[in-house]
Every structure is written in C-alpha cells, then in structure tokens.
Amino acid sequence: MRNQVLLSALVGAAGVAARDVPSNVQSFYDSLKAKGACSNKLATGFYANDDGPNTFAYCGDHLSDYNVIYLKGSGSAFADMDIDCDGEQNGKGDDGRCGNSQDTQAITSFQDIVEGYKKGVKDLNAYVHPYVVFGNTGSKSGWKTFDPQKYGIKPLSVMAVVCNNKLIYGVWGDENGDDGDKPMVGEASISLATACFGTSMTGNNGHDETDVLYIAFPGDDAVPGADGANWGADSWQAFESSIEGLGNKLIQRIGGGDPGNGGGDDPGNGGDGFDDCEWPGHCEGASCSTDDDCSDPWACINGKCGTDPALL
C-alpha cells in the first residue's frame, strides 16, 4: 500500500520539474543524515569545498539492498552543488550566467555518445540538460579517483538529486578532473542548479551548503538511450520532464519497488514492495557481473540475474 500511494503521487506530479520529495526518498535522506559517515566507502578523501575537510566519499552502503550509490560526508553532511558549464557553450538557453565561470571545458565526458544519438545535438548543453558531475579522474601523484562504471553506473544514466526540499532528475554527464588543487565532489550543470535553487546560480556562484544528496543507479535499465529522452529539448524543463518516467521507476528501488532493479516484488502486481529472495539487491533481474552477484537459484546471464536468457 505504501508504494501504491507513492506511485499515485508520482503520476500526479507528471510534467512538474521541481517536485516534492516522495516519502521513501525523504526517509532515505533523513536516515543517511542521522547515520553520519557511510560504512562502505567505495572511494574517499574528497572535498566539497576548497577550505573544508576531505571526508567526502562515494558510498556503497545500500548497493546490496537498494542498488544505489551516493555521495556522503561525515556527520550530517552530504555534498554541495558547484556549477558546471561544460559542453555546448552557446545557443539554447544561454542567458549569460555561465559567462563568469573560471573553469569551463569545451566538451563533456560523454560528448561522443550524445553526438552518436543523432538527435541534432553534438554535446550536452549545461543550460538545457540537467546533468551531474559524478566520478573523479586524474593521474596526479596521490590524487583520489573514482570510476562509477566499475560499479555498473552507465554514462548518461538517470540520477536523482535531492536539493532544497525538491527531487530533480538529471543524467550522469560529466566527471571531475585533476585540473584543480584538490579532488572535488558535488557539482552539476547550471540548469540542474537552477531547478534546485533558482536563477541566482551562475558559473561562479553555486550552493555551498553540504545538504545535497546525489543518487546514482547502477544498471542498463537506468539509461534512457537515444530515444528515451528529449536530447534536442529547448529547455531544461522539457528535458527533465522527458526522463521523469524513468526517474520515477528508479527511485522505487529505495525501500522496495521494481524487481527489475533488485528492489523487491512489484507492488503494482500485488507484491508488498520488498524482496522475497534471500539476498536483497541480487534477486531476479538485478544487474550483475558474475554468478556470485545473484541469489540462488539465479545465475548472471547477459548482465542480469535470471534463469532464461529469453526472459532478460
């Protein structure tokens, strides 16, 4: 019943870019805030602010039950939101707010994939595509790195961002490089920042409070692909609306929901929203690399836990 109510609320929110945080996601946010630092740190030693601590980590505490990865600091801290203006520099949506950015790159990390979609755009546009900067690259001595793809997170997959008491959907569109003095986390395109905090966000003015939760979803099912999103949209509202349905499905992983994501039996089919298999997060349909990632009686077939390839 809890998940059926959630689904009804999400359907009613269709077309609304800045939606209220659903109860399951809010409970998740509150529990992480109360817990403090995560236990399963996939990578740590990152900074949210230049003058702050390097206690921020990519957290895998809920990989096995909810199949999600997120950013978490120590105590009640999550991450902040610096502004990224990389990608298409002019054209749609450009109102000059990126003009004072001191660190703008001509392309984003997955420019080749965007162009390969052949949707009339050559790269992500920071004003149009609400994308998250997730992952850290670099080769400096002692530099902290993290590759989300090693944990099944796919380029241009949908991510959920809890910010300013709102839930915004974006895509994983860029990575943090080693062009600065410190390995940083907590950055998003100016359009995503605008959705969260309004037009006061500029290329040189972001959100400094560490209260933003970034949630990534491993698995091919989190990728909208060429035809699952409006890549040629004229506004961030139009693009965000085009991935809303997929985002609504993915957040059901948190506290139960879609069996295809290892999040429990489907409440829409009479299920209770919780896993019946003995290893939550590794049930039928969950993403996997080897048979060890799947609960009995399933095996890892074509990247999914199951028994019959024709059904996957």
Summary of the structure (lengths in Angstrom):
residues: 312
radius of gyration: 18.7
end to end distance: 27.7
largest distance: 56.4
contacts: 1074
relative contact order: 0.17
helix: 24%
strand: 23%
